[in-house]
Amino acid sequence: MFYLRRVLAVSAITLSCYSSAGWTQTSSNSITLSDAIRATLKSNPQLAGYTFRADALKGEATTAALKPEWRAHAELENVAGSGELRGADAAELTLALSSVIELGGQRDARLGLVSARQQQLQSTQRVLTLDILADVTRTFIELAAAQEQLALLQDAHLLAERTFNSIARLAEAGGAPEAERLRAKAAVVRARIDMENGRQKVKVQQINLSAYWGDATPDFSRVQADLFSLPPTKALSELHSDLANNPDIAALSDEVRLREAELAQAKSERGSSLEWSAGVRRLQETKDSALVVGISMPLSAGRRASGAIATATANQAGAEFERDSAQRLLEAKLAAVYEVHQRSVAQVQELRTDVLPSLKQAMKSTSDAFTMGRYSYIELALAQRELLETQMAVIDAAVQAQTSRIDIERITGSALTEQTLEVTP
């Protein structure tokens, strides 16, 4: 009779251990990674700011394209003097127009500089966009992991309650000591605390995700993702060849071109600009008119521009050095991230293939032994805890594999896609 009571009491515990939710869950009020990316591209506050900067550069381009302005000049001479020049009898009025002839390709240099700034702005915007999308993807992954962890914690709480109820009945019937009932009761409280912490973590990650599109009150309850979809990556040698697509290197190359444009503009200032004027002078004394023509040119313009040329040359060399240094650093970073990714993928496979099945079987054997009175509650609780911790470790390894994959895509400039996280219908 005692044996029958233990079998009936523990059978629910054993079965519940294998009834946890699957790795992937879906809901009508859920979003995919593509949904999150579209919302971010549409409403992210940081990305919106580039519109104003682009408009400002359009204004600079309009100004740079202008030709030198025309000037109207009026001059009245020989007025209010003494003797014969008294009053306005000998006044001479000159009316003239003047402008500047730019030499040395100054206008083209100005336009080239603004064009380089516009290209640099596009590159920095692309870098920021990819950085933000990478962060969105990481947050999405963390939220998906938090959901999976919460599902396990909910199952663990349910399992702890069932275990406590079973042991409480056994204790009342004299089949288990009071100490085991108290330990089981404490385990229920701990499991509930863990579950509530897990629930709070999901809510926080939901807010973190929706903040990327400026929404502090998420209107979704969960994300749809498959953390364990881990397709094989390219070989490291192939990934090294993809570094040419790195957006940071492209931005640094645009920085080099901007410095080249600044140097070109500085050199264009060596050419002196000619200022000319032409007009008519009225000679009041003789009632005659005469054509007036003038031209002027600054002296030592080349010497004055030498400082700007030296500065622009140094800035260009510095930009080239920074680009080349970044290239070498990215190669080392790629190798390190690649190793992390490969090891994480292998760890997920090992845990799911070799460790979890063994622990589930050990859990069943422990439950059977507990049913027959050979094991105490301590052994049963230890087996439950070990299985839960390993399931959590599998999720952590999958998160590391997914995030390191995102890092590889970011380094190589590959497009950030959601295909490895997409739920298969």
C-alpha positions as semicolon CSV with decimal commas, in nm:
position;residue;x (nm);y (nm);z (nm)
1;M;0,000;0,000;0,000
2;F;0,286;0,235;0,085
3;Y;0,453;0,163;-0,250
4;L;0,126;0,233;-0,437
5;R;0,084;0,569;-0,262
6;R;0,437;0,676;-0,364
7;V;0,380;0,568;-0,725
8;L;0,056;0,770;-0,751
9;A;0,211;1,070;-0,578
10;V;0,528;1,085;-0,789
11;S;0,390;0,989;-1,130
12;A;0,262;1,345;-1,186
13;I;0,608;1,480;-1,106
14;T;0,781;1,254;-1,357
15;L;0,536;1,330;-1,636
16;S;0,543;1,708;-1,580
17;C;0,917;1,707;-1,624
18;Y;0,871;1,632;-1,994
19;S;0,573;1,857;-2,061
20;S;0,760;2,189;-2,080
21;A;0,684;2,426;-2,365
22;G;0,877;2,387;-2,686
23;W;1,168;2,612;-2,774
24;T;0,950;2,814;-3,009
25;Q;0,614;2,959;-2,923
26;T;0,387;3,181;-3,131
27;S;0,111;3,418;-3,044
28;S;-0,133;3,634;-3,233
29;N;0,001;3,937;-3,043
30;S;0,364;3,878;-3,136
31;I;0,626;4,029;-3,366
32;T;0,908;3,893;-3,577
33;L;1,256;4,035;-3,617
34;S;1,159;4,180;-3,955
35;D;0,872;4,365;-3,785
36;A;1,112;4,512;-3,530
37;I;1,359;4,616;-3,799
38;R;1,092;4,786;-4,010
39;A;0,960;4,978;-3,709
40;T;1,312;5,086;-3,617
41;L;1,396;5,209;-3,966
42;K;1,072;5,403;-3,976
43;S;1,071;5,570;-3,634
44;N;1,413;5,552;-3,468
45;P;1,492;5,900;-3,328
46;Q;1,866;5,876;-3,397
47;L;1,816;5,793;-3,763
48;A;1,561;6,070;-3,807
49;G;1,824;6,331;-3,718
50;Y;2,018;6,265;-4,037
51;T;1,744;6,427;-4,243
52;F;1,827;6,768;-4,097
53;R;2,199;6,724;-4,154
54;A;2,139;6,620;-4,513
55;D;1,921;6,928;-4,568
56;A;2,197;7,147;-4,422
57;L;2,450;7,005;-4,668
58;K;2,211;7,068;-4,956
59;G;2,212;7,432;-4,853
60;E;2,592;7,432;-4,847
61;A;2,597;7,279;-5,195
62;T;2,368;7,555;-5,323
63;T;2,595;7,820;-5,174
64;A;2,913;7,655;-5,305
65;A;2,773;7,647;-5,659
66;L;2,716;8,024;-5,667
67;K;2,940;8,233;-5,887
68;P;3,105;8,545;-5,742
69;E;2,855;8,816;-5,670
70;W;2,817;9,141;-5,862
71;R;2,865;9,468;-5,675
72;A;2,731;9,812;-5,757
73;H;2,964;10,096;-5,663
74;A;2,893;10,469;-5,643
75;E;3,155;10,732;-5,558
76;L;3,123;11,111;-5,541
77;E;3,449;11,314;-5,546
78;N;3,546;11,680;-5,523
79;V;3,250;11,779;-5,313
80;A;3,229;12,049;-5,038
81;G;3,590;12,159;-5,078
82;S;3,735;12,509;-5,088
83;G;3,803;12,754;-5,364
84;E;3,707;12,617;-5,701
85;L;3,600;12,290;-5,536
86;R;3,350;12,465;-5,316
87;G;2,996;12,310;-5,316
88;A;2,925;12,063;-5,598
89;D;3,043;12,264;-5,896
90;A;3,345;12,036;-5,950
91;A;3,183;11,712;-5,830
92;E;3,275;11,392;-6,006
93;L;3,027;11,101;-5,978
94;T;3,142;10,750;-6,061
95;L;2,899;10,459;-6,107
96;A;3,058;10,115;-6,152
97;L;2,996;9,741;-6,139
98;S;3,253;9,498;-6,003
99;S;3,300;9,127;-5,948
100;V;3,568;8,862;-5,894
101;I;3,721;8,617;-6,138
102;E;3,809;8,300;-5,944
103;L;4,125;8,131;-6,063
104;G;4,266;7,790;-5,978
105;G;3,936;7,600;-5,987
106;Q;3,813;7,745;-5,658
107;R;3,444;7,693;-5,735
108;D;3,499;7,330;-5,838
109;A;3,703;7,274;-5,520
110;R;3,419;7,411;-5,307
111;L;3,168;7,186;-5,480
112;G;3,399;6,886;-5,442
113;L;3,434;6,949;-5,070
114;V;3,058;6,968;-5,014
115;S;3,008;6,654;-5,224
116;A;3,267;6,472;-5,010
117;R;3,085;6,584;-4,696
118;Q;2,757;6,453;-4,835
119;Q;2,918;6,118;-4,914
120;Q;3,068;6,102;-4,567
121;L;2,727;6,177;-4,413
122;Q;2,574;5,890;-4,610
123;S;2,848;5,657;-4,489
124;T;2,812;5,757;-4,124
125;Q;2,436;5,720;-4,155
126;R;2,482;5,369;-4,294
127;V;2,721;5,282;-4,010
128;L;2,477;5,411;-3,750
129;T;2,190;5,229;-3,917
130;L;2,376;4,898;-3,913
131;D;2,484;4,953;-3,552
132;I;2,126;5,020;-3,446
133;L;1,991;4,722;-3,640
134;A;2,259;4,501;-3,485
135;D;2,154;4,625;-3,141
136;V;1,788;4,564;-3,227
137;T;1,873;4,209;-3,329
138;R;2,070;4,146;-3,010
139;T;1,785;4,281;-2,797
140;F;1,540;4,069;-2,994
141;I;1,754;3,762;-2,925
142;E;1,776;3,849;-2,554
143;L;1,399;3,886;-2,539
144;A;1,349;3,554;-2,715
145;A;1,588;3,393;-2,466
146;A;1,406;3,555;-2,174
147;Q;1,081;3,407;-2,304
148;E;1,233;3,060;-2,324
149;Q;1,380;3,095;-1,976
150;L;1,045;3,210;-1,840
151;A;0,876;2,904;-1,992
152;L;1,128;2,680;-1,815
153;L;1,086;2,865;-1,487
154;Q;0,709;2,836;-1,510
155;D;0,743;2,462;-1,563
156;A;0,990;2,445;-1,275
157;H;0,745;2,626;-1,049
158;L;0,464;2,393;-1,150
159;L;0,692;2,096;-1,093
160;A;0,791;2,227;-0,749
161;E;0,425;2,267;-0,651
162;R;0,339;1,916;-0,766
163;T;0,640;1,778;-0,584
164;F;0,542;1,958;-0,265
165;N;0,180;1,840;-0,286
166;S;0,296;1,484;-0,340
167;I;0,547;1,489;-0,053
168;A;0,292;1,661;0,173
169;R;0,049;1,375;0,115
170;L;0,325;1,123;0,179
171;A;0,427;1,303;0,498
172;E;0,069;1,300;0,624
173;A;0,058;0,924;0,556
174;G;0,393;0,871;0,727
175;G;0,570;0,791;0,404
176;A;0,810;1,091;0,413
177;P;0,980;1,283;0,694
178;E;0,866;1,634;0,788
179;A;1,204;1,776;0,683
180;E;1,141;1,674;0,322
181;R;0,804;1,848;0,325
182;L;0,966;2,168;0,454
183;R;1,240;2,153;0,191
184;A;0,980;2,102;-0,081
185;K;0,780;2,397;0,052
186;A;1,089;2,620;0,042
187;A;1,160;2,500;-0,312
188;V;0,813;2,618;-0,419
189;V;0,883;2,969;-0,285
190;R;1,222;2,983;-0,455
191;A;1,073;2,862;-0,783
192;R;0,803;3,129;-0,761
193;I;1,064;3,401;-0,699
194;D;1,266;3,279;-0,998
195;M;0,953;3,276;-1,213
196;E;0,857;3,633;-1,116
197;N;1,212;3,750;-1,183
198;G;1,194;3,583;-1,522
199;R;0,861;3,751;-1,595
200;Q;1,006;4,089;-1,502
201;K;1,307;4,025;-1,726
202;V;1,075;3,963;-2,022
203;K;0,891;4,291;-1,959
204;V;1,216;4,486;-1,934
205;Q;1,345;4,336;-2,258
206;Q;1,015;4,417;-2,431
207;I;1,055;4,781;-2,332
208;N;1,421;4,778;-2,440
209;L;1,319;4,645;-2,780
210;S;1,028;4,883;-2,846
211;A;1,244;5,179;-2,736
212;Y;1,433;5,147;-3,064
213;W;1,127;5,282;-3,245
214;G;1,041;5,531;-2,971
215;D;0,767;5,334;-2,795
216;A;0,791;5,305;-2,417
217;T;0,473;5,094;-2,393
218;P;0,514;4,779;-2,608
219;D;0,197;4,664;-2,781
220;F;0,323;4,308;-2,830
221;S;0,328;4,025;-2,579
222;R;0,611;3,816;-2,722
223;V;0,848;3,770;-3,015
224;Q;0,854;3,484;-3,260
225;A;1,199;3,333;-3,287
226;D;1,386;3,006;-3,310
227;L;1,702;3,044;-3,106
228;F;1,832;2,707;-3,211
229;S;1,834;2,763;-3,585
230;L;2,210;2,777;-3,633
231;P;2,308;2,729;-3,998
232;P;2,676;2,676;-4,080
233;T;2,887;2,986;-4,139
234;K;3,147;3,049;-4,408
235;A;3,507;2,952;-4,357
236;L;3,722;3,216;-4,187
237;S;3,922;3,268;-4,507
238;E;3,603;3,355;-4,695
239;L;3,493;3,592;-4,421
240;H;3,827;3,772;-4,443
241;S;3,760;3,845;-4,808
242;D;3,424;3,996;-4,709
243;L;3,595;4,260;-4,495
244;A;3,604;4,483;-4,801
245;N;3,232;4,537;-4,742
246;N;3,280;4,658;-4,385
247;P;3,081;4,982;-4,347
248;D;3,333;5,131;-4,103
249;I;3,613;5,091;-4,357
250;A;3,388;5,250;-4,620
251;A;3,321;5,542;-4,385
252;L;3,694;5,583;-4,320
253;S;3,758;5,575;-4,695
254;D;3,505;5,854;-4,734
255;E;3,691;6,039;-4,460
256;V;4,007;6,008;-4,671
257;R;3,822;6,146;-4,973
258;L;3,692;6,435;-4,761
259;R;4,048;6,520;-4,656
260;E;4,155;6,500;-5,020
261;A;3,879;6,747;-5,108
262;E;3,994;6,980;-4,829
263;L;4,348;6,961;-4,965
264;A;4,224;7,039;-5,315
265;Q;4,037;7,343;-5,186
266;A;4,343;7,461;-4,991
267;K;4,554;7,432;-5,306
268;S;4,295;7,621;-5,507
269;E;4,342;7,917;-5,273
270;R;4,697;7,956;-5,403
271;G;4,555;8,097;-5,722
272;S;4,491;8,470;-5,683
273;S;4,142;8,592;-5,759
274;L;4,116;8,891;-5,987
275;E;3,875;9,164;-5,891
276;W;3,761;9,388;-6,175
277;S;3,537;9,688;-6,199
278;A;3,395;9,895;-6,485
279;G;3,176;10,204;-6,484
280;V;3,116;10,562;-6,591
281;R;3,248;10,882;-6,434
282;R;3,066;11,211;-6,471
283;L;3,292;11,521;-6,473
284;Q;3,071;11,801;-6,348
285;E;3,312;12,082;-6,436
286;T;3,328;11,998;-6,807
287;K;2,995;11,819;-6,826
288;D;3,175;11,520;-6,981
289;S;3,156;11,146;-6,910
290;A;3,440;10,889;-6,912
291;L;3,472;10,514;-6,885
292;V;3,643;10,388;-6,572
293;V;3,802;10,038;-6,562
294;G;3,991;9,885;-6,271
295;I;4,153;9,555;-6,177
296;S;4,314;9,434;-5,854
297;M;4,486;9,118;-5,736
298;P;4,611;9,022;-5,389
299;L;4,983;8,964;-5,348
300;S;5,149;8,662;-5,182
301;A;4,831;8,450;-5,199
302;G;5,035;8,132;-5,243
303;R;5,236;8,198;-4,929
304;R;4,923;8,269;-4,731
305;A;4,770;7,937;-4,844
306;S;5,077;7,729;-4,751
307;G;4,962;7,681;-4,391
308;A;4,620;7,552;-4,493
309;I;4,783;7,318;-4,745
310;A;5,018;7,174;-4,482
311;T;4,725;7,118;-4,243
312;A;4,513;6,950;-4,510
313;T;4,804;6,728;-4,616
314;A;4,860;6,611;-4,258
315;N;4,487;6,547;-4,210
316;Q;4,478;6,336;-4,526
317;A;4,777;6,127;-4,415
318;G;4,615;6,079;-4,072
319;A;4,288;5,964;-4,228
320;E;4,471;5,711;-4,446
321;F;4,663;5,576;-4,146
322;E;4,343;5,541;-3,943
323;R;4,174;5,350;-4,226
324;D;4,465;5,109;-4,268
325;S;4,491;5,053;-3,890
326;A;4,118;4,982;-3,865
327;Q;4,152;4,724;-4,142
328;R;4,414;4,530;-3,947
329;L;4,220;4,550;-3,621
330;L;3,905;4,418;-3,790
331;E;4,091;4,112;-3,916
332;A;4,195;4,025;-3,559
333;K;3,847;4,097;-3,422
334;L;3,686;3,879;-3,688
335;A;3,910;3,586;-3,598
336;A;3,823;3,619;-3,228
337;V;3,446;3,647;-3,285
338;Y;3,458;3,355;-3,528
339;E;3,615;3,133;-3,262
340;V;3,347;3,233;-3,010
341;H;3,073;3,157;-3,261
342;Q;3,211;2,818;-3,359
343;R;3,254;2,713;-2,996
344;S;2,904;2,836;-2,902
345;V;2,744;2,641;-3,184
346;A;2,935;2,329;-3,084
347;Q;2,831;2,379;-2,721
348;V;2,464;2,402;-2,815
349;Q;2,488;2,082;-3,014
350;E;2,675;1,898;-2,739
351;L;2,436;2,004;-2,467
352;R;2,126;1,920;-2,667
353;T;2,259;1,595;-2,812
354;D;2,469;1,447;-2,534
355;V;2,392;1,618;-2,204
356;L;2,018;1,689;-2,197
357;P;1,907;1,336;-2,297
358;S;2,130;1,190;-2,025
359;L;1,996;1,429;-1,762
360;K;1,636;1,360;-1,862
361;Q;1,699;0,990;-1,831
362;A;1,872;1,049;-1,497
363;M;1,571;1,250;-1,388
364;K;1,340;0,963;-1,477
365;S;1,561;0,712;-1,297
366;T;1,577;0,934;-0,989
367;S;1,202;0,973;-0,990
368;D;1,158;0,596;-1,018
369;A;1,403;0,540;-0,733
370;F;1,228;0,802;-0,524
371;T;0,900;0,627;-0,594
372;M;1,041;0,302;-0,460
373;G;1,181;0,477;-0,153
374;R;1,547;0,434;-0,246
375;Y;1,616;0,807;-0,292
376;S;1,518;1,096;-0,069
377;Y;1,371;1,427;-0,175
378;I;1,720;1,579;-0,178
379;E;1,828;1,351;-0,464
380;L;1,506;1,424;-0,652
381;A;1,541;1,802;-0,607
382;L;1,905;1,785;-0,715
383;A;1,812;1,601;-1,034
384;Q;1,539;1,859;-1,108
385;R;1,774;2,150;-1,046
386;E;2,052;1,999;-1,257
387;L;1,817;1,947;-1,550
388;L;1,683;2,305;-1,523
389;E;2,031;2,456;-1,503
390;T;2,140;2,263;-1,811
391;Q;1,833;2,376;-2,004
392;M;1,920;2,733;-1,907
393;A;2,281;2,673;-2,019
394;V;2,156;2,558;-2,359
395;I;1,964;2,885;-2,398
396;D;2,269;3,089;-2,292
397;A;2,488;2,908;-2,543
398;A;2,232;2,964;-2,819
399;V;2,219;3,335;-2,735
400;Q;2,597;3,357;-2,755
401;A;2,595;3,173;-3,088
402;Q;2,331;3,407;-3,230
403;T;2,491;3,728;-3,103
404;S;2,836;3,627;-3,224
405;R;2,681;3,556;-3,563
406;I;2,540;3,910;-3,562
407;D;2,888;4,041;-3,475
408;I;3,034;3,851;-3,772
409;E;2,773;3,998;-4,005
410;R;2,842;4,346;-3,870
411;I;3,218;4,311;-3,913
412;T;3,197;4,172;-4,265
413;G;2,927;4,414;-4,374
414;S;2,680;4,138;-4,451
415;A;2,312;4,228;-4,451
416;L;2,141;4,168;-4,119
417;T;1,862;3,919;-4,188
418;E;1,617;3,738;-3,968
419;Q;1,624;3,405;-4,151
420;T;1,809;3,218;-3,875
421;L;1,560;3,340;-3,617
422;E;1,246;3,305;-3,823
423;V;0,990;3,058;-3,698
424;T;0,925;2,779;-3,943
425;P;0,550;2,743;-4,006
